[in-house]
Amino acid sequence: MLSHLLAPALARRGIHYGWAIVAVTFLTMLATAAAMGMPGVLLLPLKGEFGWDLGEISGALALRLLLYGLVAPFAAALMQRYGMRVVVASALGVIVWASGWRRT
């Protein structure tokens, strides 16, 4: 595991391993907030590029946020039952599969 290598290296420099976890969590939350907020910034460019109505774009974004909230309890239950690694790896696999599926 990476933690077994990283913790002693940080300890030699006088840094507790918990601060590495805080930094990774912060960067993850920052990236997630950016990904969730980015479509709001892109409303006008999407409207100009594709000629879509702002209501259509906003409706799609609202549906995405609704589904995000509705899936959360099920994701939490799956994480408790199977563990975070298995669920996150499976989710990433589905995302990669779906991304490849749409291109063909």
Buried (B, 14 or more C-beta within 10 A) or exposed (E): EEEEEEBEEBEEEEEEBEEBEEEEEEEEEEEEEEEEEEBEEEBEEBBEEEEBEEEEBBEEBEEEEEEEEEEEEEEEEBBEEEEEEEBEEEEEEEEEEEEEEEEE
